[in-house]
Amino acid sequence: MTWRHLPAPAREIALAATEAVEAARSRDIEAYDLSTARLATTERSGVVLGSVVRLLLEEAHPDGLDSDDVRRVLERSVRSASSWQPDVDPHVMLVLLAGALGVYDPDGDDSPPDPAAVARHAPLLVVDLLAATGQPVESYLGAAFAEIERTERHD
């Protein structure tokens, strides 16, 4: 399944996410700012990017993740991103990781990240995780949309 055949709102998320990831990959600050601002206004983009992160984590750690694996991913992604995005927030990155793994409870967080923070940080995490696969983000987006659709049908 490719995201290009999805309804307009889903295509908008996919396009904005792809642009943000590509801007992060090339470390193009202006393009990143524009694409993440657009991503922040697309409803459910956090769910889609969370699914992409989870798929990437599962691929990189087929036997599962432990706390050391999560710490390594967090440290590596924050360190890499902070070299060109100095305002990267490790707490937001941790929330994104925990959310992707299904262990984040937003009700228990006094200051959950807002959609703009999620939009600014999720592509940074995706780029870091994509580096290990060598695959384009589009393939993971297609899989994420298929998974979200399957989950919604069964709920």
C-alpha positions in Angstrom: 0.0 0.0 0.0 1.3 3.4 -0.9 0.2 6.6 0.8 -0.4 8.3 -2.5 -3.8 6.5 -2.8 -5.1 7.6 0.6 -7.7 10.2 1.2 -6.6 13.9 1.1 -6.0 14.4 4.9 -3.8 11.3 5.0 -1.9 12.4 1.9 -1.3 15.8 3.5 0.2 14.1 6.6 2.4 11.9 4.4 3.6 14.7 2.2 4.4 17.0 5.2 6.1 14.1 7.0 8.2 13.2 4.0 9.2 16.8 3.5 10.1 17.2 7.1 12.2 14.0 7.2 14.0 14.9 4.0 14.7 18.4 5.3 16.0 16.9 8.5 18.1 14.4 6.6 19.7 17.3 4.6 19.8 19.5 7.6 18.0 22.3 5.7 16.8 24.5 8.6 14.5 26.7 6.5 12.8 23.7 4.8 12.6 21.9 8.1 10.9 24.9 9.8 8.3 25.2 7.0 7.6 21.5 6.8 7.3 21.0 10.5 5.0 24.0 10.9 2.8 22.4 8.2 3.0 19.0 9.9 1.9 20.6 13.2 -1.3 21.7 11.7 -2.2 18.2 10.3 -4.5 16.4 12.6 -3.3 12.9 13.6 0.2 13.4 12.3 1.6 12.4 15.7 -0.2 9.1 15.5 1.3 8.5 12.0 4.8 9.5 13.0 4.5 7.4 16.1 3.6 4.4 14.0 6.6 5.0 11.8 8.9 5.2 14.8 7.5 2.0 16.2 8.0 0.2 12.8 11.6 1.4 12.6 12.3 0.4 16.2 10.8 -3.1 15.6 12.9 -3.5 12.5 16.1 -2.4 14.2 15.4 -4.5 17.3 13.6 -7.7 16.1 14.1 -9.4 19.4 12.6 -6.4 21.4 14.0 -3.4 23.1 15.2 -3.1 26.6 15.9 0.1 28.6 19.5 0.2 27.4 18.4 0.1 23.8 15.9 2.9 24.4 18.6 5.0 26.1 21.0 4.5 23.2 18.4 5.5 20.7 17.5 8.5 22.7 21.1 9.6 23.3 22.1 9.1 19.7 19.1 10.9 18.2 19.3 13.8 20.6 23.1 14.2 20.0 22.7 14.0 16.3 19.8 16.4 16.1 21.3 19.0 18.5 24.2 19.5 16.2 21.9 21.5 13.9 18.7 21.9 16.0 20.1 23.2 19.3 16.7 23.5 20.9 16.0 19.8 20.6 14.3 18.7 23.9 15.3 15.2 25.2 12.0 15.0 27.1 10.0 15.3 24.0 12.2 12.7 22.2 11.7 10.4 25.2 7.9 10.9 25.1 7.9 10.1 21.4 9.8 6.9 22.0 7.6 5.9 24.9 4.5 6.7 22.9 5.7 4.7 19.9 6.3 1.8 22.2 2.9 2.2 23.9 4.2 2.9 27.4 3.5 6.7 27.6 0.5 7.9 29.6 -0.2 11.5 28.7 -2.6 11.8 31.7 0.3 11.2 34.0 2.5 13.8 32.4 2.3 17.3 33.8 3.5 18.9 30.6 2.9 16.6 27.6 4.4 17.9 24.3 2.1 20.0 22.2 1.5 19.2 18.5 4.1 21.7 17.4 6.8 20.0 19.6 5.8 16.6 18.3 6.0 17.9 14.7 9.5 19.4 15.4 10.9 16.4 17.1 9.4 13.3 15.4 11.1 13.8 12.1 14.5 14.1 13.9 13.9 10.7 15.6 12.7 9.2 12.3 15.8 10.4 10.5 18.0 8.9 13.1 16.2 5.5 12.9 16.1 5.5 9.1 19.9 5.8 9.0 20.2 2.2 10.0 17.8 0.9 7.4 18.8 2.8 4.3 15.2 2.8 3.2 13.1 5.8 2.3 10.5 7.1 4.7 7.7 6.5 2.2 7.8 2.8 2.7 7.3 3.2 6.4 4.6 5.7 5.9 2.7 3.3 3.7 3.0 0.6 6.3 2.0 3.0 9.1 -1.1 4.0 7.3 -2.0 0.4 6.5 -1.6 -0.5 10.2 -3.6 2.4 11.4 -6.4 1.6 9.0 -6.4 -2.1 10.1 -6.4 -1.1 13.8 -9.3 1.4 13.3 -11.3 -1.3 11.4 -11.0 -3.7 14.3 -11.8 -1.1 17.0 
